[in-house]
Amino acid sequence: EVQLVESGGGTVHPGGSLRLSCAASGFTFTDYGMRWVRQSTGKGLEWVSSITADGSITTYAESVAGRFTISRDNANHTLYLQLNSLKIEDTGMYFCQRGTYRGQGTQVTVSS
């Protein structure tokens, strides 16, 4: 059974930082590209960032490029998202995703 468990969310001030983690199990982690998506109140899912299976290629939504960094630890089956220079509009539930599988999410709130 595919399981994705996100953690690391919280409440920060604008300009703050957080590091999100996603622990993956139930599949061969090294075989799959992964991505982060987010959902804000009243909005649909928004793609944030993707990483290839070997971690060699990363892509970012324009709204987060230069501020967020996606990475992965294949030895420990974990996906990460480093969030820097956070803005109020980054507030939302963040999910890691493999294909149609998605975890329960971790809440990021940016508030002054």
C-alpha positions in Angstrom: 0.0 0.0 0.0 1.4 3.4 -1.0 1.7 5.7 2.0 2.9 9.3 2.0 3.1 11.1 5.3 3.9 14.8 5.3 5.2 16.8 8.3 7.0 20.0 9.1 4.2 22.5 8.6 3.5 25.3 11.0 2.9 29.0 11.5 5.5 31.6 10.6 5.8 35.3 10.0 6.3 36.6 6.5 10.0 36.1 5.5 10.2 33.0 7.6 11.3 29.5 6.7 10.0 25.9 7.1 11.2 22.5 5.9 8.5 20.0 4.9 9.2 16.3 4.8 7.3 13.4 3.2 8.0 9.9 4.3 7.2 7.4 1.6 6.5 3.7 1.9 4.8 0.9 0.1 6.5 1.3 -3.2 10.0 1.5 -4.7 10.8 5.2 -4.0 13.7 5.3 -6.4 11.5 4.4 -9.3 9.3 7.5 -9.2 9.5 11.2 -9.7 7.7 13.1 -6.9 6.1 16.5 -6.5 4.7 18.9 -4.0 1.3 20.5 -4.5 -0.7 22.9 -2.3 -4.2 23.9 -1.7 -5.3 27.3 -0.3 -8.8 28.0 1.1 -11.3 28.2 -1.7 -8.8 27.3 -4.4 -7.9 24.1 -6.3 -4.7 22.2 -6.1 -1.7 24.1 -7.3 1.5 22.4 -8.4 4.5 23.7 -6.5 7.5 21.7 -7.5 8.7 18.3 -9.0 11.8 16.2 -8.8 12.9 13.3 -10.9 13.4 9.8 -9.5 17.2 10.3 -9.2 16.9 13.9 -8.0 18.9 15.3 -10.9 16.1 17.5 -12.3 13.9 19.9 -10.4 11.2 22.2 -11.6 9.2 24.9 -9.8 6.1 27.0 -10.2 6.9 30.6 -11.1 5.3 31.7 -7.8 7.9 29.8 -5.7 11.0 29.7 -7.9 14.0 31.1 -6.1 12.4 30.7 -2.7 11.6 27.0 -2.4 13.9 24.0 -2.9 12.8 20.4 -3.5 15.1 17.5 -2.7 15.0 13.9 -1.8 16.9 11.3 0.2 16.4 8.1 -1.7 18.3 6.0 0.9 15.6 7.0 3.5 12.6 7.2 1.1 12.0 10.9 2.1 11.0 13.9 0.0 11.7 17.4 1.2 10.6 20.9 0.5 12.6 23.8 1.9 10.4 27.0 2.1 12.3 30.3 2.4 11.2 33.9 2.3 7.6 32.8 2.9 4.8 35.1 1.9 1.2 35.3 3.1 0.0 33.9 -0.2 2.1 30.7 0.5 -0.5 29.8 3.2 -2.2 26.5 2.5 -2.1 22.7 2.9 0.9 21.1 1.3 0.8 17.6 0.0 3.4 15.3 -1.5 2.2 13.4 -4.5 3.2 10.4 -6.6 0.9 10.1 -9.5 -2.6 10.0 -8.1 -1.4 9.1 -4.6 -1.3 12.0 -2.1 -0.7 12.2 1.7 -2.9 13.8 4.3 -1.0 17.1 4.0 0.7 19.5 6.4 -0.6 23.0 7.0 1.6 26.0 6.3 0.3 29.3 7.7 2.1 32.6 7.0 0.8 35.4 9.1 1.9 38.7 10.5 
